[in-house]
Amino acid sequence: MIKKLAIFVTSTAVAMTAIAAWDRGGTMIDKAVLVAMSVVIVNVVHLLPAISRRPAAWLVWFVCLFGAVYGHLTFFTNASLRAADLRAQQSVLAVGTQKQIDTAREALDQIKARPVAIVAAQLAQSDDRRERAALRDEIREAKRSQVLLDELARLQAISTTAQIGVTDPVMARLAVITGWNESQVAVAIGVFFSILLELIGALLWYEAFRRDVTQSVTPVTDTVTALRAAVTAGECRATVASIRAFLGCSQERAMELRREL
């Protein structure tokens, strides 16, 4: 389970840094080289603590961590810019929709017709030709009024949806709380989540490798325990040849077990 989670976290980090590197590149060759370099850096950050204990490895790790954070911050920045473009489009939609709403309301205010049901009832009871003509005109205006009301409701729904995406409410509130502008808040959040993602990946791979080593050592320990019991019971002697004969193993394996004894 830990290894699967480690693979997922590393894959997420690799995808983020690859997208950021692709955005930074110019030609296809530039993009490919930047993507490859960024992927290597992220993998080093995640795997190096698990595969090396040398002091110099930590210096390499911190330098690679800085590079990985830079790549993730680029991803967050570009994603934020793309989101801003979408919000700008939403803003244009909101403004355009509001103009249509104002136009519909002005047209609706100019209509003085009564509801269709009332006018239709009066039309059914009237015998005067001129009055009936006026009532028919009023019915047409009443129907037009109803169409405008329906259109107004539709436009208001579109306007509400568009206005939701105009601003980033979380970022705006954090800017008010911290006293920073939204760009500074975005950078701080991007750095925090970038470091968090890298540390999670490194920790998961460290645990995954540690468990693999523990599982590989356990059978050796069990064998040594059984062999020691056999030597104590006189079933086997503590020599390489006797161990080979007792376990039916290779000489290298017998020498390893003899050292363990």
Helices and strands as residue ranges (DSSP letters): H 2-24, H 28-51, H 55-109, H 116-125, H 129-164, H 169-178, H 182-232, H 240-247, H 251-260
